[in-house]
Amino acid sequence: MKITLYGGVNEVGGNKILLDDGESRIFLDFGMSFFTKNMYYEDFLQPRRTNGIGDFLELKIIPELKGLYRKDLLEKTGKPYEEPEYDCVFLSHAHLDHCAHASFIDESIPICCGETTKLYLEAISESSNRDMELEVLRFLRDNEEISRDIRTFRSFNKIKINDFEVKPVHVDHTMAGSYGFIVENGVKIAYTGDLRLSGPRKDMSEDFIKNAAGADVLITEGTSLMEKGYERAYPFEEGKVNSEREVEERCMERIEGHKGPVFVDLNFKDIDRVRTFFNIAKKCDRRFVVGTREACILKYLNMDKKLDAPELKDVKVYMKKKKSGSYCESDYYSWEREYMDSSWNAEDVKREQDRVLMVMSLYSISELIDIKPQNGLYIHSRSLPFDDEQEIDFRKLENWIAHFGLEQLHAHTSGHLRSDQLKEVINAISPGKVIPVHTLFPEGFRSMCDGLILPQVGKEITV
């Protein structure tokens, strides 16, 4: 068995893990490498769609592999198309650093994912306006919509791909419907995907650990590992938060009795965090206000009642000014128009600002100019920056907060294992070999385990 990592090496995200037994080849995740892409691109400088995947290949944002990519994307590069030489791609969850570049894969190669992951991808597809990196489910070719072979699973549903037997096992993460994989084919390989033990469904991660026990090879994330001295200082009010319950308690304490608008920056794909702030809004008699993209996510998640996502009918959808600036239906994309009848705009939020809890990130923060908040509170409820690009954005966010005189609060618990928990997980699984992925500091594993293999991009590991 050969294992090759084409992404996720010395970086957080971009996981692309190839398993090859000589007869069959399967990928575990095929995500976007934000690290490599951000070396060359930014918001207003993007890969050229007219060049297919040529720009991505030239800059090594994706690996140059024969028999993997879509014919229409290769034709624009001048590179020859070859019949698919890969049997399946398994997606652990719908975070873009794990799934986005499956958009480039030949449509005849099956993609297996959890049912909830498919719902998230439907929402992303509907609201992405034909972004070529967000075409995991379907894409346009010669003005014809091409749908992929998407096969969904639930936890413990074993999937046979020739001699590979793949068992998805649910894990707790900041994305509902996240999975790790147990792969057997003469050897037992366990892949964590992304997981945590601090969330409300710790029991799901524990199920994965039990099923992974005794693996010959453990491919594990190590997001939390950082070199000494890497930590950075931020002016947000800090406080140790170790669980989702503590996030809710800390924020409830600050919001309850607050006179003025409350804004929260969160990852809306983290349904546990969304539920936390939705519940706070209800308890504090505030309207929970979300943007159109967030509304689209709720629309799809409401299709799976097991997720217990807030009902779309119980939130207010915020419409930004676009084009004419007069909130005309024609100003908006067709997918946005279905939310207009019950929507709010800046004037509504301004009028009711003492009774709103509004989702607001850096990319919507200019709405504050029209809302004109008085005695506002801004809660940053996501990870603090861990690279220079994110820090630049973070400083811009701070400037907006300072300009409008907003109080600040940081309340977040990670979607990943703490370093002490990572060591406990490795000990509990007791693998023969450990391959770190999704980490900036793979050397940090040296003190945690024996049998460590430090991967290199594109270099085969024989097990």
Buried (B, 14 or more C-beta within 10 A) or exposed (E): BEBBBBBBBBBBBBBBBBBBBEEBBBBBBBBBBBBBBBEBBEEEEBBEBEBBBBBBBEBBBBBBBBEBBBBBBBEBBEBEBBEBEBBBBBBBBBBBBBBBBBBBBBBEBBBBBBEBBBBBBBBBBBBBEEBBBBBBBBBEEEEEEEEBEBBBBEBEEEBEBEEBBBBBBBBBBBBBBBBBBBBBBEBBBBBBBBBBBBBEBBEBBBBBBEBBBEBBBBBBBBBBBBEEEEEEEBEBEEEEBEBBBBBBBBBBEBBEEBEBBBBBBBBBBBBBBBBBBBBBBBEBEBBBBBBBBBBBBBBBBBEBEEBEBBEBEEBBBBBBEBEEEEBEEEBBEEBBBBBBEEBBBBEBBBEBBBBBBBBBBEEBBEBBEEBEBEEBBBBBBBBBBBEEBBBEBBEEBBEBBEEBEBBBBBBBBBBBBBBEBBBBBBEEBEBBBBBBBBBBBBBBBEEBBEEBBBBEBBEEBEB
